[in-house]
Each structure stands twice: as C-alpha cells, then as structure tokens.
Amino acid sequence: MTMKKSISRIFPSFLLLIVTSTLLVSCGKKEEDMTPVQPGEMVTYKDLVYRFSFKAPKNWVAESVPGQKTTYYSTPSTETRFQNFTEGDYGARIEVGAKEHASKEAEAASFKQSMDNVTFTGPDPATLGGLPALKVSYSIQGDADGLTGYRIFTDKDSIVTYFDAATFGTKRMAKYKPIFDLSEQSVQPAFVMKITGGKYDSASQAAMMEQMKPSATFTNYSGSGFSIQYPDNFQASPMAGGVEIKGERADAMVRVDANQVQKGIDLDKYVAENASKTYHGASVQSTTLGGQAAKMISYGSAGATARAYFVMSGQTVYRITVSWPNELEGAFRPALEKSVQSFKAK
C-alpha cells in the first residue's frame, strides 16, 4: 500500500513536468516570418578591376575580393550558415563575380560540377545586364531548409560575369525575391578598358561613362537639420554640419554645408558678403530650392560648371553646391540638379 501511494503521488507530478517542459519548448520556438523582405536602402558596389557593379541592401554584410567576386550576406550569422550549413541564421546571399578568358557555356557547365549532393537544373536561357545569359538553378532535394538558389552567367569580350542569389529552402526564396530581383536587374557586367594608341578605345570609354553617370534611382540622406536625395550609385559622406555626395568623377558632386549666423543677418546680406569675398564678386540670382526662396551663384571653369545655392532656416544658412563636367552635361546635370532641388530643411 505504501508503494502504491508513493507512485500515485509521484505520477501526476511527473506528467505535469512533461507537459510543462513541452509547453516551454513550443513557446520558445519562434515561427519565422516569411513575409517578403523589401529592399529598403541599397548601395552600389563597383569592382575596380573588372568594373562590374550591382546593388545590395545597405545593411547587409559585404565580403569582397577585387577582381574576383563580391558577396553580400543578410547577417553575419548567415555567412556562417553558408560556410558550414549547420549553424547561423537562415538568411540570404547575393554574389557577383567575374572571370577572364572564359565563356558562359563553360562556366555554367563547371558550376554544375561544383557541389556534391546538390540537384542542378538548366542551363536555361536568360539575360543579365541586357546581355544573353544562361541560368542554372540548384537545391538540395527533400530538405525544406536546404541550400537553394540560382546563378546566371553572361559573357562579353571573353569575360564572364555571374550573378548568384541563394538562401535556404523555396519558401525563403520567395521571402527574399524582391531583393534578389532588384539586385539582379542592377547588374552591369564586367569589361576591360582597352587602350589603342595610348588612348581608351571608344567602346571602353562609352562603357565607363555609362557606369559613371548618375543613376535614375535615388536614395535619401538625412542630416542634422536637413534631408536630400541623391543617385544611389553615388556615395554620401557625412562632413561637419553637412554631407558630400560624389561619384567616380571629382567634378560631379553635390555638397551641403551649414553655417550659423548672428541675429540681424538675413539671407540677402549673408549671400552678398559671400559673393564678394568667396566668389570674387560673382552676381547673385534669386531662385527657389525645393519650393523655398533661395539665392544662387554660378561659377566654374572651362571643364566644369558649378553652382552654389543658399537657403535659410532659423539662424542657419545652408549652402548646397553642385558641379558637373561640361563635356558630359547631358548625362550628369539633370540628376544632380534633381538632387539639389530635393533639399529640405527640417
């Protein structure tokens, strides 16, 4: 009787422990949100050896080997998952690379032999950077969280450029599809600058100019007391009280700086003094900037045109300087002036 009583007392407690443990485990496991991830702010990476470029989310982690490949991971822990497949986040990867003296057909065939226990399909016809391409898809069959992705190969002048998008499982491919699509569409394939008679040939120069000109897609920079939009293939570098926005050319830029003025000094007086001292007596014009009353001074050189705009907010005068190369005015001026006109004092 004593043994039966002991068992009857212990058994309900044991069941309670099992149920409680099960509940804790199930509550502790958070279901992954499979809502499609939107790209958000993107950055443009440009390889300085083969000059391929593409866009990737600004907050992703980059790993680059110039002249070979550049990879972006959604998190640092995702990089770990791609390396050993057993630890880390189930995130995503974007990679673009180049290889000289190759063809898209040969690289696609070689890629299909590069991984064990992976099922490959294709190559199928595709396009990349406006060029004919071949697409190879890959996955680990029977594993909902197995490596899944695709790689697209194109070639030009015996240089292969590839774009690779990957994650873990078909559901996550759908989750990251908006980012994959935008990044893939942004790829500009690799090329080599060819020199003939000591000068770049016309095709190489045209390709380089195409990459240098401002993008039609803009992103936003929020500074101390102001905001401004700029082409997303330019770089925004914060500076004291403002920002400098530049591309590859030093003569194509937008710069914002802020100056505090004493009470009693209005915009007219401030700009008149600057026109005399800083701009060698240049004339001042009345204009608008983002719908706000502004002043403008034009200056520059034989090679580049420059303008300085001035607007006032409280006791702060913002100067927005813009310049573009005269020989490429048609390609640069519209986007840079659009950037200037997007300026807003908060």
C-alpha positions as CSV (number, residue, x, y, z in Angstrom):
1,M,0.0,0.0,0.0
2,T,2.8,2.4,0.8
3,M,4.5,1.8,-2.6
4,K,1.2,2.4,-4.4
5,K,0.6,5.6,-2.6
6,S,4.1,6.8,-3.4
7,I,3.6,6.0,-7.1
8,S,0.2,7.7,-7.2
9,R,1.7,10.8,-5.7
10,I,4.7,10.9,-8.0
11,F,3.0,10.1,-11.3
12,P,0.8,13.2,-11.6
13,S,3.8,15.4,-10.8
14,F,5.8,13.6,-13.5
15,L,3.1,14.2,-16.0
16,L,2.9,17.9,-15.0
17,L,6.7,18.2,-15.5
18,I,6.5,16.6,-19.0
19,V,3.6,18.9,-20.1
20,T,5.3,22.0,-18.7
21,S,8.6,21.2,-20.5
22,T,6.7,20.6,-23.7
23,L,4.9,23.9,-23.4
24,L,8.2,25.7,-22.7
25,V,9.9,24.2,-25.7
26,S,7.0,25.0,-28.0
27,C,6.7,28.6,-26.7
28,G,10.4,29.2,-27.0
29,K,10.4,28.3,-30.7
30,K,9.5,31.4,-32.7
31,E,8.0,30.8,-36.1
32,E,9.9,32.6,-38.8
33,D,8.2,35.5,-40.6
34,M,8.0,34.6,-44.3
35,T,6.6,38.0,-45.4
36,P,8.6,39.1,-48.5
37,V,11.5,41.3,-47.4
38,Q,11.6,44.7,-49.1
39,P,14.9,46.0,-50.4
40,G,15.0,49.3,-48.4
41,E,18.1,51.4,-48.9
42,M,20.5,50.0,-51.4
43,V,24.2,50.6,-52.1
44,T,26.1,50.2,-55.4
45,Y,29.2,48.1,-55.3
46,K,31.7,48.6,-58.2
47,D,34.6,46.4,-58.8
48,L,37.7,48.4,-59.7
49,V,39.4,45.7,-61.7
50,Y,36.7,44.4,-64.0
51,R,34.3,47.2,-63.3
52,F,31.2,45.1,-62.8
53,S,28.6,46.6,-60.5
54,F,25.4,45.8,-58.7
55,K,23.2,46.9,-55.9
56,A,22.7,45.3,-52.5
57,P,20.9,46.2,-49.3
58,K,23.0,48.8,-47.3
59,N,22.6,47.0,-44.0
60,W,23.9,43.6,-45.4
61,V,27.4,42.4,-44.7
62,A,29.9,42.6,-47.5
63,E,32.9,40.4,-48.3
64,S,35.0,41.3,-51.3
65,V,37.9,40.0,-53.3
66,P,38.5,42.7,-56.0
67,G,38.9,41.3,-59.5
68,Q,37.2,38.0,-58.4
69,K,33.9,38.4,-56.6
70,T,31.9,40.3,-54.0
71,T,29.4,38.8,-51.7
72,Y,26.7,40.3,-49.5
73,Y,25.0,38.4,-46.6
74,S,21.8,39.4,-44.9
75,T,23.5,39.0,-41.4
76,P,27.0,38.0,-40.2
77,S,25.5,34.8,-38.8
78,T,24.1,34.0,-42.3
79,E,27.6,33.9,-43.6
80,T,28.3,31.2,-41.0
81,R,25.3,29.2,-42.2
82,F,26.6,29.3,-45.8
83,Q,30.0,28.2,-44.8
84,N,29.1,25.1,-42.7
85,F,25.3,24.7,-43.2
86,T,24.7,23.7,-39.6
87,E,25.0,26.9,-37.6
88,G,23.9,30.5,-38.1
89,D,20.8,32.3,-39.5
90,Y,18.7,31.1,-42.3
91,G,19.3,34.3,-44.2
92,A,20.2,35.1,-47.8
93,R,23.3,35.7,-50.0
94,I,23.9,37.8,-53.1
95,E,27.2,37.3,-55.1
96,V,28.6,38.8,-58.3
97,G,31.9,37.7,-59.8
98,A,33.9,37.8,-63.0
99,K,36.4,35.5,-64.8
100,E,38.5,36.4,-67.8
101,H,39.3,34.1,-70.7
102,A,36.0,32.1,-70.3
103,S,32.6,31.6,-71.8
104,K,29.2,31.5,-70.2
105,E,28.6,27.9,-71.5
106,A,31.9,26.6,-70.0
107,E,31.3,28.4,-66.6
108,A,27.7,27.1,-66.4
109,A,28.9,23.5,-67.0
110,S,31.7,23.9,-64.5
111,F,29.3,25.3,-61.9
112,K,27.1,22.2,-62.2
113,Q,30.0,20.1,-61.0
114,S,31.0,22.3,-58.1
115,M,28.9,20.9,-55.3
116,D,28.0,17.4,-54.1
117,N,24.5,16.3,-53.0
118,V,23.0,19.3,-54.8
119,T,20.5,19.0,-57.7
120,F,21.1,21.3,-60.6
121,T,18.7,22.3,-63.4
122,G,19.4,24.1,-66.6
123,P,21.2,25.9,-68.0
124,D,18.2,27.9,-69.3
125,P,18.2,31.0,-71.5
126,A,18.1,34.3,-69.5
127,T,19.5,37.8,-69.6
128,L,21.9,39.7,-67.3
129,G,22.8,43.3,-67.7
130,G,21.0,43.4,-71.1
131,L,23.1,40.5,-72.5
132,P,22.2,37.0,-73.4
133,A,22.8,34.7,-70.4
134,L,22.4,31.2,-69.0
135,K,20.7,30.4,-65.7
136,V,21.4,27.4,-63.5
137,S,19.2,26.7,-60.6
138,Y,20.2,24.5,-57.6
139,S,18.7,23.0,-54.5
140,I,19.0,20.1,-52.0
141,Q,16.1,17.9,-52.7
142,G,14.0,16.7,-49.7
143,D,15.3,19.4,-47.3
144,A,12.9,22.3,-46.6
145,D,15.8,24.2,-45.2
146,G,18.5,23.1,-47.7
147,L,20.6,25.3,-49.9
148,T,18.5,26.8,-52.7
149,G,19.4,29.4,-55.3
150,Y,20.3,30.2,-58.9
151,R,23.3,31.5,-60.8
152,I,23.2,33.5,-64.1
153,F,26.2,33.6,-66.4
154,T,26.8,36.1,-69.2
155,D,29.9,37.0,-71.2
156,K,31.4,39.8,-73.2
157,D,34.9,40.1,-74.7
158,S,35.9,36.7,-73.1
159,I,34.9,37.9,-69.6
160,V,32.2,36.0,-67.8
161,T,30.1,37.8,-65.2
162,Y,27.8,35.8,-62.9
163,F,25.1,36.8,-60.5
164,D,24.2,34.4,-57.7
165,A,21.2,34.5,-55.3
166,A,20.8,31.9,-52.6
167,T,19.1,31.1,-49.3
168,F,17.7,28.0,-47.6
169,G,14.5,26.5,-48.9
170,T,12.0,27.5,-51.5
171,K,9.9,29.5,-49.0
172,R,12.8,31.7,-48.3
173,M,13.5,32.2,-52.0
174,A,10.0,33.8,-52.1
175,K,10.8,35.8,-48.9
176,Y,13.9,37.4,-50.4
177,K,12.6,37.6,-54.0
178,P,12.1,41.4,-54.0
179,I,15.8,41.9,-53.1
180,F,17.1,39.2,-55.4
181,D,15.1,40.7,-58.3
182,L,16.3,44.3,-57.8
183,S,19.9,43.3,-57.3
184,E,19.8,41.0,-60.4
185,Q,18.3,43.8,-62.5
186,S,21.0,46.3,-61.4
187,V,24.0,44.2,-62.6
188,Q,26.3,45.8,-65.0
189,P,28.6,43.2,-66.5
190,A,32.4,43.2,-66.3
191,F,34.6,44.7,-69.0
192,V,38.2,45.6,-69.5
193,M,39.3,49.0,-70.5
194,K,41.1,48.6,-73.9
195,I,43.8,51.1,-74.9
196,T,44.7,51.7,-78.6
197,G,47.4,54.2,-79.5
198,G,47.8,55.3,-75.9
199,K,44.1,56.1,-75.6
200,Y,41.0,54.2,-74.4
201,D,39.0,52.9,-77.4
202,S,35.6,54.3,-78.0
203,A,33.7,51.2,-76.8
204,S,35.6,51.1,-73.5
205,Q,35.2,54.8,-72.9
206,A,31.4,54.6,-73.6
207,A,31.1,51.7,-71.2
208,M,33.0,53.6,-68.5
209,M,30.9,56.7,-69.0
210,E,27.7,54.7,-68.7
211,Q,28.8,53.4,-65.3
212,M,29.9,56.8,-64.1
213,K,26.8,58.7,-64.9
214,P,24.2,59.2,-62.1
215,S,21.7,56.5,-61.6
216,A,18.0,57.3,-62.2
217,T,17.2,55.7,-58.9
218,F,17.5,57.9,-55.9
219,T,18.0,57.3,-52.2
220,N,17.6,59.6,-49.2
221,Y,20.2,61.2,-46.9
222,S,19.0,62.6,-43.6
223,G,21.5,65.0,-41.9
224,S,21.4,67.3,-39.0
225,G,18.5,69.7,-39.8
226,F,18.1,68.7,-43.4
227,S,17.5,65.9,-45.9
228,I,18.5,65.5,-49.5
229,Q,18.0,62.8,-52.1
230,Y,20.8,61.6,-54.4
231,P,21.6,59.0,-57.1
232,D,22.1,55.6,-55.5
233,N,25.3,54.9,-57.3
234,F,26.9,57.9,-55.7
235,Q,28.3,57.8,-52.2
236,A,27.2,60.2,-49.4
237,S,30.0,61.0,-46.9
238,P,29.0,63.0,-43.8
239,M,31.0,66.1,-43.1
240,A,30.8,68.7,-40.3
241,G,27.3,70.0,-40.4
242,G,26.6,68.5,-43.8
243,V,27.4,65.9,-46.4
244,E,29.4,65.4,-49.6
245,I,27.8,63.3,-52.4
246,K,30.2,62.1,-55.1
247,G,30.5,59.6,-57.9
248,E,33.7,58.4,-59.5
249,R,34.4,61.8,-61.1
250,A,35.7,64.5,-58.8
251,D,33.9,67.2,-60.9
252,A,30.5,65.6,-60.4
253,M,29.2,66.2,-56.9
254,V,26.6,67.7,-54.5
255,R,27.8,69.1,-51.2
256,V,25.8,70.5,-48.3
257,D,27.3,72.6,-45.5
258,A,25.6,74.6,-42.7
259,N,26.6,77.9,-41.2
260,Q,25.1,79.6,-38.1
261,V,24.6,83.3,-38.4
262,Q,24.0,86.1,-35.9
263,K,20.6,87.6,-35.4
264,G,20.0,90.5,-37.7
265,I,21.8,88.8,-40.7
266,D,19.3,87.8,-43.3
267,L,19.8,85.6,-46.4
268,D,20.4,88.6,-48.7
269,K,23.1,90.1,-46.6
270,Y,24.8,86.7,-46.0
271,V,25.0,85.8,-49.7
272,A,26.1,89.3,-50.8
273,E,29.1,89.1,-48.4
274,N,29.9,85.6,-49.7
275,A,29.6,86.7,-53.3
276,S,32.1,89.4,-52.7
277,K,34.6,87.5,-50.6
278,T,34.4,83.9,-51.6
279,Y,33.1,84.1,-55.2
280,H,35.2,87.1,-56.4
281,G,32.2,89.4,-56.9
282,A,30.1,86.9,-58.8
283,S,26.5,88.0,-59.4
284,V,23.7,86.7,-57.2
285,Q,20.4,85.5,-58.6
286,S,17.1,84.9,-56.8
287,T,15.6,81.4,-57.3
288,T,13.8,78.7,-55.4
289,L,15.1,75.5,-53.9
290,G,12.5,72.8,-53.2
291,G,9.8,75.4,-53.2
292,Q,11.7,77.7,-50.7
293,A,13.1,81.1,-51.5
294,A,16.8,80.8,-52.3
295,K,19.8,82.6,-53.8
296,M,22.2,81.2,-56.4
297,I,25.7,82.0,-57.6
298,S,27.0,80.4,-60.8
299,Y,30.8,79.8,-61.3
300,G,33.1,77.1,-62.6
301,S,35.8,76.6,-65.2
302,A,36.3,75.5,-68.8
303,G,36.0,71.9,-67.7
304,A,33.1,72.0,-65.2
305,T,30.1,74.1,-64.3
306,A,29.4,74.8,-60.6
307,R,26.6,76.5,-58.7
308,A,26.1,77.4,-55.1
309,Y,22.5,77.7,-53.7
310,F,21.7,79.3,-50.4
311,V,18.6,78.8,-48.2
312,M,17.9,79.9,-44.6
313,S,16.2,78.1,-41.8
314,G,16.1,79.9,-38.5
315,Q,19.6,81.2,-37.9
316,T,21.2,78.5,-40.1
317,V,22.2,79.2,-43.7
318,Y,22.6,76.0,-45.8
319,R,24.8,76.2,-48.9
320,I,24.2,73.5,-51.5
321,T,27.0,73.3,-54.0
322,V,26.6,71.3,-57.3
323,S,29.0,70.7,-60.1
324,W,29.1,68.6,-63.3
325,P,31.6,68.1,-66.2
326,N,30.8,70.3,-69.2
327,E,31.6,67.5,-71.7
328,L,29.0,65.2,-70.1
329,E,26.5,67.8,-69.1
330,G,23.6,65.9,-70.7
331,A,24.3,62.8,-68.7
332,F,25.1,64.4,-65.3
333,R,23.3,67.8,-65.0
334,P,19.6,66.6,-64.8
335,A,20.2,64.1,-62.0
336,L,22.4,66.4,-60.0
337,E,20.0,69.3,-60.3
338,K,17.2,67.0,-59.2
339,S,19.3,66.1,-56.1
340,V,19.7,69.8,-55.3
341,Q,16.0,70.5,-55.7
342,S,15.2,67.7,-53.3
343,F,16.9,69.5,-50.4
344,K,14.7,70.2,-47.5
345,A,15.5,72.0,-44.2
346,K,13.8,70.2,-41.3
